[in-house]
Amino acid sequence: MHKPNQALRRIFFSFIRLLLILLLGMTVRRRNLLPEKGPAIVVANHNSHLDTLMLISLFKLKRLPNIRPVAAADYFMKNKALAWFATRVIGIIPLERGAASRSYDPLQPCCDALDRGDVIILFPEGSRGEPEQLSQFKKGIAHLAERYPHVPVTPVFIHGLGKALPKDDFVLVPFFCDIFVGEPLHYKTGKLEFMETLGTSFRALADEGHFKPWD
């Protein structure tokens, strides 16, 4: 797998940051809770392809070399052009979904990134869901947190991007975006308790905005 081209990433995300501010506008609550350095894990709800770009744009440009979003290999690696852009410019870590076996550990690329001191971005819901509706979280994040109990897991709730660019849509609609950053969590006693704590944190962040259901 090719390493990200940091010069291209810096140019691209400089443009993306400006685009998001001009077209969407963003209110970020408690940006200071985002990890200053790695290893660290950022987890967010997932309604739009813009989610990844927006989350990366929250970090300073000088941090880009250590910011690595995790994305589905079966989607982003399906053709050479998309694979090149996803790995070299966006800087994704391709994750093989449903590929666990005795000989292959699907979480190993994430472990390698954390061992390098990176900040990885994960979407525990897996696939993009319906706008502003939290889906059930998959347990992969708990397995990863169990391996790295010392690594902080920072929850981020995103509201608005599911309307700006929803699933299966390719036209960006200007729509204001709210971002809520929660207190970092650590794995302590078990996977079930960790998943319950993570779910509670996300529900609290979602309730904080007092948003009405979408029509």
N, CA, C and O of each residue as an XYZ file, in Angstrom:
860
protein
N       0.840     -1.198      0.000
C       0.000      0.000      0.000
C       0.878      1.253      0.000
O       1.817      1.375      0.787
N       0.548      2.178     -0.903
C       1.314      3.412     -0.995
C       1.103      4.277      0.240
O       0.014      4.303      0.814
N       2.146      4.978      0.639
C       2.029      5.930      1.729
C       1.380      7.208      1.215
O       1.530      7.540      0.039
N       0.652      7.940      2.081
C       0.040      9.198      1.646
C       1.089     10.196      1.187
O       2.190     10.256      1.734
N       0.735     10.977      0.176
C       1.585     12.067     -0.300
C       1.231     13.306      0.522
O       0.178     13.910      0.319
N       2.112     13.681      1.449
C       1.764     14.736      2.398
C       1.643     16.113      1.741
O       0.877     16.952      2.216
N       2.369     16.353      0.682
C       2.234     17.633     -0.020
C       0.851     17.740     -0.660
O       0.189     18.772     -0.556
N       0.424     16.674     -1.317
C      -0.912     16.670     -1.927
C      -2.001     16.761     -0.862
O      -3.002     17.454     -1.049
N      -1.809     16.072      0.235
C      -2.793     16.125      1.323
C      -2.939     17.553      1.859
O      -4.050     18.015      2.121
N      -1.837     18.228      2.015
C      -1.884     19.590      2.566
C      -2.622     20.532      1.622
O      -3.430     21.349      2.065
N      -2.353     20.424      0.331
C      -3.050     21.263     -0.656
C      -4.536     20.935     -0.664
O      -5.375     21.835     -0.634
N      -4.861     19.647     -0.705
C      -6.260     19.223     -0.790
C      -7.048     19.669      0.436
O      -8.141     20.217      0.297
N      -6.518     19.446      1.619
C      -7.280     19.764      2.820
C      -7.290     21.262      3.116
O      -8.170     21.735      3.836
N      -6.350     22.006      2.586
C      -6.440     23.467      2.669
C      -7.657     23.942      1.884
O      -8.401     24.816      2.328
N      -7.843     23.346      0.703
C      -9.004     23.677     -0.131
C     -10.304     23.197      0.517
O     -11.291     23.931      0.545
N     -10.306     21.968      1.037
C     -11.511     21.402      1.645
C     -11.950     22.222      2.852
O     -13.140     22.474      3.041
N     -10.991     22.630      3.658
C     -11.336     23.433      4.844
C     -12.017     24.733      4.441
O     -13.013     25.125      5.049
N     -11.492     25.402      3.426
C     -12.090     26.646      2.937
C     -13.478     26.378      2.371
O     -14.410     27.145      2.616
N     -13.619     25.282      1.609
C     -14.900     24.936      1.001
C     -15.966     24.675      2.061
O     -17.097     25.147      1.943
N     -15.603     23.929      3.086
C     -16.568     23.616      4.134
C     -17.014     24.864      4.879
O     -18.187     24.999      5.227
N     -16.089     25.766      5.120
C     -16.432     26.998      5.834
C     -17.334     27.886      4.987
O     -18.313     28.438      5.489
N     -17.005     28.026      3.692
C     -17.760     28.928      2.821
C     -19.141     28.383      2.470
O     -20.116     29.134      2.452
N     -19.233     27.082      2.191
C     -20.490     26.509      1.722
C     -21.382     26.007      2.851
O     -22.607     26.072      2.750
N     -20.781     25.511      3.916
C     -21.582     24.905      4.959
C     -21.602     25.727      6.241
O     -22.656     25.934      6.842
N     -20.451     26.184      6.644
C     -20.377     26.807      7.959
C     -20.357     25.718      9.024
O     -21.058     24.714      8.893
N     -19.582     25.897     10.048
C     -19.474     24.882     11.090
C     -19.412     25.534     12.462
O     -18.758     26.559     12.654
N     -20.104     24.920     13.407
C     -19.943     25.268     14.808
C     -19.352     24.054     15.513
O     -19.965     22.987     15.536
N     -18.178     24.213     16.083
C     -17.492     23.108     16.752
C     -17.473     23.385     18.249
O     -16.911     24.385     18.697
N     -18.084     22.503     19.012
C     -18.107     22.646     20.458
C     -17.029     21.758     21.079
O     -16.967     20.556     20.822
N     -16.201     22.367     21.883
C     -15.125     21.689     22.614
C     -14.083     21.083     21.674
O     -13.676     19.933     21.840
N     -13.668     21.856     20.704
C     -12.596     21.406     19.808
C     -11.340     21.056     20.606
O     -10.547     20.217     20.180
N     -11.160     21.693     21.754
C      -9.965     21.464     22.566
C      -9.867     20.034     23.095
O      -8.802     19.616     23.550
N     -10.970     19.278     23.040
C     -10.944     17.899     23.513
C     -10.409     16.929     22.459
O     -10.146     15.766     22.768
N     -10.246     17.392     21.227
C      -9.639     16.538     20.209
C      -8.191     16.242     20.602
O      -7.521     17.098     21.178
N      -7.707     15.048     20.297
C      -6.337     14.692     20.719
C      -5.285     15.596     20.095
O      -5.317     15.874     18.896
N      -4.361     16.046     20.915
C      -3.267     16.880     20.444
C      -2.179     16.056     19.765
O      -1.431     16.565     18.930
N      -2.100     14.794     20.125
C      -1.094     13.918     19.542
C      -1.575     12.474     19.651
O      -2.537     12.187     20.363
N      -0.909     11.574     18.947
C      -1.247     10.173     19.009
C      -0.291      9.412     19.914
O       0.690      9.978     20.398
N      -0.565      8.153     20.143
C      -1.685      7.424     19.553
C      -3.019      7.831     20.179
O      -3.116      8.068     21.383
N      -4.033      7.904     19.334
C      -5.361      8.270     19.797
C      -6.380      7.785     18.769
O      -6.054      7.565     17.602
N      -7.619      7.625     19.230
C      -8.707      7.183     18.367
C      -9.834      8.209     18.449
O     -10.248      8.608     19.537
N     -10.322      8.629     17.288
C     -11.494      9.497     17.203
C     -12.614      8.691     16.559
O     -12.430      8.126     15.481
N     -13.774      8.634     17.210
C     -14.914      7.894     16.660
C     -16.064      8.860     16.431
O     -16.294      9.765     17.233
N     -16.787      8.665     15.332
C     -17.866      9.576     14.972
C     -19.019      8.823     14.329
O     -18.841      7.720     13.812
N     -20.205      9.430     14.365
C     -21.334      8.891     13.619
C     -21.116      9.150     12.136
O     -20.309     10.000     11.762
N     -21.841      8.412     11.287
C     -21.501      8.398      9.866
C     -22.758      8.489      8.996
O     -23.520      7.530      8.875
N     -22.957      9.673      8.389
C     -24.107      9.889      7.506
C     -23.727     10.333      6.108
O     -24.581     10.372      5.222
N     -22.446     10.675      5.887
C     -22.064     11.317      4.634
C     -20.585     11.070      4.338
O     -19.784     10.863      5.249
N     -20.237     11.096      3.046
C     -18.817     11.036      2.680
C     -18.069     12.273      3.177
O     -16.844     12.250      3.291
N     -18.792     13.342      3.471
C     -18.142     14.546      3.985
C     -17.634     14.365      5.414
O     -16.789     15.132      5.876
N     -18.147     13.354      6.110
C     -17.755     13.161      7.508
C     -16.242     13.069      7.667
O     -15.653     13.744      8.512
N     -15.627     12.233      6.852
C     -14.176     12.042      6.947
C     -13.418     13.325      6.652
O     -12.494     13.688      7.380
N     -13.812     14.017      5.578
C     -13.117     15.246      5.192
C     -13.268     16.311      6.275
O     -12.317     17.027      6.587
N     -14.472     16.411      6.846
C     -14.700     17.408      7.878
C     -13.880     17.111      9.128
O     -13.284     18.017      9.710
N     -13.849     15.846      9.542
C     -13.109     15.489     10.752
C     -11.618     15.770     10.604
O     -10.987     16.294     11.522
N     -11.059     15.424      9.458
C      -9.641     15.709      9.229
C      -9.389     17.206      9.235
O      -8.353     17.663      9.716
N     -10.342     17.978      8.697
C     -10.184     19.431      8.612
C     -10.218     20.110      9.981
O      -9.819     21.268     10.110
N     -10.691     19.394     11.000
C     -10.713     19.970     12.346
C      -9.311     20.082     12.946
O      -9.080     20.860     13.870
N      -8.381     19.291     12.405
C      -7.016     19.312     12.920
C      -6.160     20.324     12.155
O      -6.447     20.647     11.002
N      -5.128     20.809     12.798
C      -4.208     21.726     12.142
C      -3.490     21.026     11.000
O      -3.226     19.825     11.060
N      -3.177     21.789      9.960
C      -2.532     21.208      8.786
C      -1.215     20.519      9.129
O      -0.864     19.518      8.503
N      -0.495     21.028     10.094
C       0.786     20.420     10.453
C       0.607     19.038     11.080
O       1.565     18.272     11.194
N      -0.629     18.723     11.487
C      -0.910     17.415     12.082
C      -1.270     16.362     11.049
O      -1.351     15.180     11.382
N      -1.490     16.765      9.797
C      -1.975     15.857      8.762
C      -1.182     14.542      8.638
O      -1.796     13.488      8.474
N       0.149     14.568      8.709
C       0.885     13.306      8.532
C       0.489     12.209      9.506
O       0.700     11.028      9.230
N      -0.089     12.590     10.652
C      -0.434     11.608     11.671
C      -1.936     11.390     11.814
O      -2.376     10.736     12.760
N      -2.731     11.930     10.889
C      -4.186     11.745     10.931
C      -4.568     10.735      9.856
O      -4.362     10.987      8.669
N      -5.122      9.592     10.260
C      -5.419      8.522      9.319
C      -6.851      8.014      9.506
O      -7.133      7.345     10.500
N      -7.745      8.309      8.590
C      -9.103      7.764      8.673
C      -9.144      6.308      8.225
O      -8.404      5.903      7.329
N     -10.009      5.534      8.851
C     -10.193      4.135      8.486
C     -11.420      4.043      7.586
O     -12.470      4.603      7.902
N     -11.290      3.340      6.473
C     -12.386      3.245      5.510
C     -12.447      1.851      4.913
O     -11.466      1.108      4.930
N     -13.612      1.508      4.386
C     -13.849      0.171      3.848
C     -13.048     -0.062      2.568
O     -13.170      0.688      1.600
N     -12.236     -1.101      2.579
C     -11.424     -1.418      1.399
C     -12.294     -1.809      0.215
O     -11.955     -1.491     -0.925
N     -13.417     -2.497      0.461
C     -14.249     -2.961     -0.643
C     -14.905     -1.803     -1.395
O     -15.332     -1.972     -2.538
N     -14.988     -0.629     -0.764
C     -15.558      0.537     -1.444
C     -14.469      1.385     -2.093
O     -14.559      1.724     -3.273
N     -13.448      1.723     -1.323
C     -12.460      2.686     -1.798
C     -11.344      2.053     -2.638
O     -10.579      2.771     -3.282
N     -11.245      0.747     -2.639
C     -10.177      0.101     -3.400
C     -10.712     -0.633     -4.629
O     -10.035     -1.498     -5.185
N     -11.924     -0.288     -5.047
C     -12.548     -1.048     -6.135
C     -12.044     -0.665     -7.513
O     -12.244     -1.417     -8.467
N     -11.390      0.492     -7.646
C     -10.726      0.802     -8.915
C      -9.454      1.592     -8.613
O      -9.319      2.178     -7.539
N      -8.530      1.603     -9.563
C      -7.198      2.160     -9.321
C      -7.228      3.657     -9.041
O      -6.492      4.140     -8.180
N      -8.078      4.401     -9.766
C      -8.114      5.855     -9.579
C      -8.614      6.215     -8.188
O      -8.019      7.051     -7.508
N      -9.713      5.583     -7.761
C     -10.264      5.853     -6.438
C      -9.305      5.394     -5.349
O      -9.124      6.077     -4.341
N      -8.693      4.234     -5.557
C      -7.740      3.723     -4.572
C      -6.547      4.666     -4.420
O      -6.093      4.913     -3.303
N      -6.040      5.190     -5.526
C      -4.910      6.130     -5.469
C      -5.300      7.380     -4.695
O      -4.558      7.823     -3.818
N      -6.465      7.956     -5.015
C      -6.892      9.182     -4.342
C      -7.146      8.932     -2.851
O      -6.757      9.737     -2.005
N      -7.803      7.810     -2.541
C      -8.147      7.525     -1.153
C      -6.913      7.310     -0.287
O      -6.862      7.772      0.852
N      -5.912      6.605     -0.828
C      -4.734      6.287     -0.024
C      -3.676      7.374     -0.059
O      -3.041      7.651      0.958
N      -3.476      7.994     -1.217
C      -2.396      8.970     -1.348
C      -2.795     10.375     -0.911
O      -1.956     11.123     -0.407
N      -4.077     10.752     -1.099
C      -4.513     12.119     -0.799
C      -5.324     12.176      0.498
O      -4.996     12.942      1.404
N      -6.376     11.369      0.585
C      -7.156     11.366      1.831
C      -6.364     10.674      2.934
O      -6.458     11.046      4.104
N      -5.590      9.671      2.557
C      -4.738      9.001      3.540
C      -5.430      7.913      4.327
O      -5.093      7.684      5.488
N      -6.415      7.218      3.707
C      -7.177      6.219      4.441
C      -6.329      5.001      4.800
O      -5.324      4.698      4.158
N      -6.772      4.324      5.840
C      -6.308      2.981      6.163
C      -7.399      2.036      5.671
O      -8.476      2.000      6.267
N      -7.165      1.272      4.611
C      -8.207      0.379      4.096
C      -8.471     -0.775      5.063
O      -7.546     -1.464      5.492
N      -9.737     -0.971      5.397
C     -10.110     -2.030      6.327
C     -10.938     -3.077      5.594
O     -11.953     -2.757      4.975
N     -10.502     -4.316      5.667
C     -11.234     -5.418      5.034
C     -12.386     -5.829      5.953
O     -12.171     -6.419      7.012
N     -13.606     -5.511      5.531
C     -14.766     -5.845      6.350
C     -15.106     -7.331      6.232
O     -15.113     -7.899      5.141
N     -15.388     -7.945      7.385
C     -15.781     -9.339      7.400
C     -14.696    -10.300      6.988
O     -14.981    -11.402      6.521
N     -13.434     -9.889      7.158
C     -12.329    -10.725      6.673
C     -11.561    -11.417      7.796
O     -10.475    -11.946      7.562
N     -12.103    -11.420      8.997
C     -11.386    -12.021     10.121
C     -11.200    -13.520      9.915
O     -12.126    -14.216      9.498
N     -10.030    -13.998     10.201
C      -9.717    -15.423     10.099
C      -8.518    -15.694     10.976
O      -7.942    -14.782     11.568
N      -8.153    -16.952     11.052
C      -6.990    -17.301     11.867
C      -5.703    -16.710     11.303
O      -4.754    -16.439     12.039
N      -5.687    -16.517     10.002
C      -4.459    -16.034      9.360
C      -4.468    -14.532      9.092
O      -3.436    -13.963      8.735
N      -5.616    -13.888      9.260
C      -5.698    -12.451      8.949
C      -6.449    -11.719     10.046
O      -7.552    -12.111     10.425
N      -5.851    -10.665     10.547
C      -6.451     -9.817     11.568
C      -6.861     -8.498     10.924
O      -5.985     -7.701     10.590
N      -8.170     -8.227     10.733
C      -8.590     -7.000     10.054
C      -8.225     -5.733     10.807
O      -8.171     -4.656     10.213
N      -7.974     -5.843     12.104
C      -7.618     -4.661     12.889
C      -6.122     -4.354     12.865
O      -5.696     -3.326     13.391
N      -5.322     -5.232     12.262
C      -3.874     -5.034     12.300
C      -3.433     -3.705     11.694
O      -2.543     -3.067     12.255
N      -4.021     -3.247     10.556
C      -3.607     -1.928     10.033
C      -3.865     -0.792     11.019
O      -3.093      0.165     11.085
N      -4.958     -0.899     11.790
C      -5.231      0.116     12.812
C      -4.196      0.040     13.932
O      -3.730      1.063     14.434
N      -3.846     -1.179     14.311
C      -2.828     -1.363     15.351
C      -1.484     -0.802     14.901
O      -0.774     -0.162     15.677
N      -1.146     -1.051     13.640
C       0.121     -0.534     13.113
C       0.152      0.993     13.184
O       1.171      1.588     13.533
N      -0.990      1.623     12.844
C      -1.060      3.087     12.881
C      -0.926      3.608     14.309
O      -0.221      4.588     14.550
N      -1.595      2.963     15.247
C      -1.496      3.392     16.644
C      -0.079      3.180     17.172
O       0.429      3.993     17.944
N       0.552      2.092     16.754
C       1.934      1.843     17.176
C       2.886      2.911     16.640
O       3.919      3.192     17.249
N       2.531      3.506     15.494
C       3.343      4.596     14.930
C       3.066      5.934     15.612
O       3.776      6.912     15.377
N       2.043      5.976     16.453
C       1.696      7.220     17.116
C       0.698      8.064     16.347
O       0.619      9.274     16.559
N      -0.075      7.435     15.444
C      -1.056      8.177     14.649
C      -2.356      8.385     15.416
O      -2.627      7.715     16.412
N      -3.152      9.330     14.925
C      -4.538      9.502     15.354
C      -5.407      8.876     14.269
O      -5.399      9.338     13.128
N      -6.153      7.833     14.613
C      -6.998      7.203     13.616
C      -8.451      7.611     13.831
O      -8.897      7.811     14.960
N      -9.180      7.731     12.718
C     -10.584      8.123     12.735
C     -11.420      6.919     12.332
O     -11.209      6.331     11.271
N     -12.372      6.556     13.187
C     -13.216      5.381     12.961
C     -14.690      5.757     12.999
O     -15.087      6.703     13.680
N     -15.504      4.996     12.249
C     -16.954      5.152     12.271
C     -17.546      3.831     12.758
O     -17.689      2.896     11.970
N     -17.895      3.736     14.051
C     -18.348      2.459     14.614
C     -19.633      1.917     13.989
O     -19.908      0.722     14.096
N     -20.426      2.774     13.338
C     -21.644      2.295     12.686
C     -21.322      1.467     11.442
O     -22.155      0.692     10.972
N     -20.113      1.637     10.915
C     -19.751      0.940      9.685
C     -20.171      1.748      8.479
O     -19.543      2.759      8.166
N     -21.210      1.328      7.802
C     -21.697      2.028      6.613
C     -22.426      3.306      6.996
O     -22.865      3.477      8.133
N     -22.545      4.201      6.018
C     -23.295      5.426      6.234
C     -24.768      5.113      6.459
O     -25.347      4.285      5.756
N     -25.373      5.781      7.445
C     -26.771      5.537      7.770
C     -27.680      6.655      7.282
O     -27.273      7.518      6.504
N     -28.918      6.618      7.757
C     -29.883      7.658      7.410
C     -29.496      8.958      8.107
O     -28.918      8.937      9.194
N     -29.821     10.110      7.467
C     -29.420     11.401      8.038
C     -29.843     11.570      9.490
O     -31.021     11.464      9.831
N     -28.866     11.833     10.325
C     -29.045     12.193     11.733
C     -29.714     11.103     12.558
O     -30.357     11.397     13.566
N     -29.570      9.859     12.146
C     -30.063      8.733     12.927
C     -28.886      7.842     13.306
O     -28.174      7.331     12.441
N     -28.693      7.664     14.603
C     -27.601      6.812     15.066
C     -27.974      5.348     14.863
O     -29.033      4.905     15.308
N     -27.109      4.605     14.198
C     -27.289      3.169     14.030
C     -26.520      2.438     15.129
O     -25.724      3.040     15.850
N     -26.764      1.153     15.246
C     -26.068      0.363     16.259
C     -24.574      0.298     15.953
O     -24.175      0.063     14.812
N     -23.765      0.506     16.968
C     -22.320      0.462     16.794
C     -21.837     -0.987     16.722
O     -22.313     -1.853     17.456
N     -20.889     -1.229     15.826
C     -20.255     -2.540     15.739
C     -19.153     -2.640     16.795
O     -18.631     -1.629     17.265
N     -18.813     -3.876     17.157
C     -17.934     -4.106     18.300
C     -16.444     -3.999     17.970
O     -15.607     -4.181     18.854
N     -16.102     -3.707     16.713
C     -14.697     -3.608     16.354
C     -13.952     -2.580     17.177
O     -12.789     -2.780     17.527
N     -14.621     -1.470     17.490
C     -13.982     -0.421     18.277
C     -13.656     -0.923     19.681
O     -12.640     -0.531     20.256
N     -14.506     -1.784     20.239
C     -14.244     -2.329     21.574
C     -13.045     -3.274     21.544
O     -12.234     -3.277     22.471
N     -12.930     -4.069     20.490
C     -11.784     -4.973     20.370
C     -10.475     -4.170     20.255
O      -9.450     -4.532     20.834
N     -10.543     -3.080     19.497
C      -9.349     -2.250     19.339
C      -9.004     -1.543     20.648
O      -7.835     -1.477     21.030
N     -10.012     -1.019     21.330
C      -9.778     -0.329     22.605
C      -9.233     -1.284     23.657
O      -8.428     -0.894     24.503
N      -9.679     -2.548     23.599
C      -9.178     -3.541     24.556
C      -7.683     -3.766     24.374
O      -6.959     -3.962     25.350
N      -7.225     -3.738     23.137
C      -5.795     -3.934     22.873
C      -4.975     -2.719     23.311
O      -3.795     -2.844     23.636
N      -5.615     -1.535     23.317
C      -4.900     -0.295     23.638
C      -5.652      0.467     24.726
O      -6.165      1.557     24.470
N      -5.726     -0.091     25.942
C      -6.500      0.568     27.011
C      -5.939      1.931     27.417
O      -6.646      2.743     28.014
N      -4.668      2.180     27.093
C      -4.064      3.466     27.443
C      -4.361      4.554     26.412
O      -4.088      5.731     26.649
N      -4.922      4.154     25.261
C      -5.165      5.107     24.179
C      -6.551      5.741     24.339
O      -7.538      5.015     24.460
N      -6.650      7.074     24.344
C      -7.952      7.728     24.497
C      -8.832      7.530     23.260
O      -8.352      7.546     22.127
N     -10.128      7.344     23.506
C     -11.120      7.227     22.441
C     -12.056      8.431     22.560
O     -12.840      8.523     23.504
N     -11.969      9.344     21.605
C     -12.732     10.598     21.675
C     -13.954     10.525     20.785
O     -13.818     10.374     19.571
N     -15.176     10.631     21.369
C     -16.397     10.595     20.559
C     -16.702     11.965     19.952
O     -16.539     12.996     20.605
N     -17.147     11.958     18.695
C     -17.528     13.194     18.004
C     -18.878     12.975     17.328
O     -19.020     12.086     16.488
N     -19.857     13.779     17.692
C     -21.179     13.692     17.056
C     -21.310     14.793     16.010
O     -21.058     15.967     16.283
N     -21.713     14.386     14.802
C     -21.835     15.307     13.667
C     -23.307     15.466     13.305
O     -24.022     14.475     13.152
N     -23.755     16.694     13.168
C     -25.135     16.963     12.760
C     -25.137     17.909     11.564
O     -24.515     18.971     11.601
N     -25.838     17.515     10.505
C     -26.001     18.395      9.350
C     -25.427     17.845      8.065
O     -25.977     18.098      6.993
N     -24.336     17.098      8.139
C     -23.707     16.614      6.910
C     -24.559     15.559      6.213
O     -24.428     15.353      5.006
N     -25.430     14.889      6.966
C     -26.325     13.921      6.356
C     -27.349     14.571      5.448
O     -27.943     13.909      4.596
N     -27.556     15.858      5.627
C     -28.433     16.611      4.725
C     -27.637     17.321      3.642
O     -28.122     17.487      2.523
N     -26.415     17.742      3.967
C     -25.584     18.444      2.984
C     -25.162     17.518      1.844
O     -25.157     17.917      0.679
N     -24.808     16.279      2.190
C     -24.435     15.297      1.173
C     -24.797     13.909      1.698
O     -23.934     13.197      2.212
N     -26.075     13.519      1.573
C     -26.514     12.226      2.105
C     -25.996     11.058      1.289
O     -25.431     11.232      0.209
N     -26.197      9.879      1.820
C     -25.784      8.652      1.157
C     -26.411      8.542     -0.232
O     -27.591      8.839     -0.419
N     -25.604      8.113     -1.198
C     -26.040      7.906     -2.588
C     -26.415      9.200     -3.306
O     -27.065      9.160     -4.351
N     -26.014     10.345     -2.760
C     -26.238     11.623     -3.437
C     -24.880     12.221     -3.791
O     -23.891     12.003     -3.092
N     -24.848     12.981     -4.893
C     -23.566     13.522     -5.356
C     -23.606     15.037     -5.527
O     -22.670     15.628     -6.066
N     -24.691     15.668     -5.068
C     -24.834     17.119     -5.172
C     -24.770     17.711     -3.772
O     -25.599     17.392     -2.920
N     -23.790     18.568     -3.536
C     -23.620     19.195     -2.226
C     -24.654     20.295     -2.030
O     -24.757     21.214     -2.843
N     -25.418     20.197     -0.946
C     -26.430     21.189     -0.609
C     -25.928     21.993      0.588
O     -25.625     21.403      1.625
N     -25.831     23.312      0.480
C     -25.391     24.115      1.628
C     -26.295     23.885      2.829
O     -27.496     24.144      2.765
N     -25.730     23.408      3.906
C     -26.511     23.116      5.104
C     -25.587     23.240      6.299
O     -24.505     22.653      6.312
N     -26.000     23.994      7.295
C     -25.140     24.271      8.437
C     -24.830     22.995      9.202
O     -25.684     22.121      9.346
N     -23.596     22.897      9.691
C     -23.122     21.698     10.376
C     -22.720     22.018     11.814
O     -22.033     23.004     12.078
N     -23.162     21.166     12.732
C     -22.783     21.275     14.143
C     -21.961     20.059     14.537
O     -22.294     18.930     14.177
N     -20.892     20.294     15.272
C     -19.989     19.225     15.687
C     -19.813     19.297     17.201
O     -19.478     20.345     17.753
N     -20.045     18.166     17.859
C     -19.934     18.095     19.311
C     -18.836     17.089     19.671
O     -18.922     15.910     19.328
N     -17.826     17.565     20.352
C     -16.712     16.700     20.773
C     -16.909     16.343     22.242
O     -17.109     17.222     23.080
N     -16.851     15.049     22.547
C     -17.062     14.590     23.915
C     -15.763     14.329     24.651
O     -14.676     14.387     24.076
N     -15.900     14.044     25.924
C     -14.746     13.722     26.756
C     -14.140     12.387     26.313
O     -14.880     11.445     26.031
N     -12.815     12.289     26.247
C     -12.173     11.028     25.867
C     -12.520      9.897     26.827
O     -12.651     10.107     28.033
N     -12.665      8.695     26.275
C     -12.964      7.500     27.046
C     -11.761      6.562     27.022
O     -10.910      6.644     26.136
N     -11.705      5.667     28.011
C     -10.677      4.626     28.037
C     -11.335      3.280     28.326
O     -12.311      3.189     29.070
N     -10.775      2.250     27.721
C     -11.247      0.891     27.982
C     -10.831      0.504     29.393
O      -9.681      0.696     29.788
N     -11.795     -0.053     30.161
C     -11.475     -0.380     31.548
C     -11.742     -1.844     31.894
O     -10.805     -2.608     32.127
N     -13.027     -2.240     31.927
C     -13.327     -3.553     32.501
C     -13.848     -4.586     31.504
O     -13.761     -5.782     31.781
N     -14.376     -4.178     30.373
C     -14.911     -5.170     29.446
C     -15.515     -4.532     28.210
O     -15.814     -3.338     28.201
N     -15.694     -5.332     27.164
C     -16.206     -4.814     25.886
C     -17.637     -4.306     26.021
O     -17.974     -3.244     25.497
N     -18.485     -5.068     26.730
C     -19.890     -4.671     26.860
C     -20.015     -3.330     27.565
O     -20.761     -2.454     27.127
N     -19.277     -3.176     28.664
C     -19.332     -1.909     29.397
C     -18.796     -0.763     28.536
O     -19.342      0.341     28.559
N     -17.730     -1.024     27.780
C     -17.173      0.018     26.928
C     -18.187      0.447     25.871
O     -18.362      1.642     25.634
N     -18.855     -0.510     25.236
C     -19.840     -0.175     24.207
C     -21.019      0.593     24.799
O     -21.540      1.517     24.174
N     -21.434      0.213     25.995
C     -22.527      0.936     26.654
C     -22.115      2.366     26.982
O     -22.897      3.301     26.806
N     -20.878      2.532     27.461
C     -20.379      3.871     27.788
C     -20.260      4.729     26.532
O     -20.606      5.910     26.544
N     -19.771      4.132     25.458
C     -19.636      4.863     24.199
C     -21.002      5.273     23.665
O     -21.182      6.406     23.220
N     -21.962      4.359     23.706
C     -23.308      4.676     23.245
C     -23.948      5.782     24.072
O     -24.594      6.676     23.526
N     -23.768      5.721     25.391
C     -24.306      6.762     26.266
C     -23.697      8.119     25.945
O     -24.396      9.133     25.936
N     -22.390      8.137     25.681
C     -21.705      9.393     25.340
C     -22.279      9.984     24.053
O     -22.517     11.190     23.983
N     -22.501      9.158     23.046
C     -23.027      9.662     21.782
C     -24.461     10.159     21.932
O     -24.828     11.176     21.343
N     -25.259      9.465     22.699
C     -26.645      9.920     22.896
C     -26.669     11.265     23.615
O     -27.496     12.124     23.307
N     -25.768     11.444     24.565
C     -25.689     12.718     25.283
C     -25.253     13.846     24.350
O     -25.782     14.955     24.429
N     -24.294     13.569     23.471
C     -23.840     14.579     22.519
C     -24.953     14.922     21.529
O     -25.127     16.084     21.163
N     -25.701     13.912     21.099
C     -26.799     14.147     20.157
C     -27.906     14.976     20.797
O     -28.514     15.826     20.147
N     -28.161     14.720     22.076
C     -29.219     15.466     22.779
C     -28.812     16.900     23.079
O     -29.665     17.765     23.275
N     -27.519     17.150     23.115
C     -27.026     18.473     23.497
C     -27.515     19.568     22.549
O     -27.748     20.702     22.968
N     -27.668     19.221     21.272
C     -28.076     20.232     20.297
C     -29.561     20.505     20.248
O     -29.992     21.473     19.622
N     -30.363     19.657     20.909
C     -31.825     19.817     20.900
C     -32.354     19.937     19.469
O     -33.190     20.793     19.179
N     -31.866     19.080     18.586
C     -32.272     19.148     17.187
C     -33.616     18.454     16.975
O     -33.892     17.405     17.558
N     -34.433     19.057     16.137
C     -35.716     18.448     15.785
C     -35.476     17.364     14.734
O     -34.524     17.459     13.960
N     -36.330     16.334     14.696
C     -36.170     15.291     13.659
C     -36.295     15.883     12.256
O     -37.034     16.840     12.028
N     -35.544     15.279     11.317
C     -35.646     15.730      9.931
C     -37.012     15.395      9.367
O     -37.608     14.374      9.713
N     -37.504     16.264      8.494
C     -38.773     15.983      7.802
C     -38.575     14.910      6.747
O     -39.526     14.536      6.060
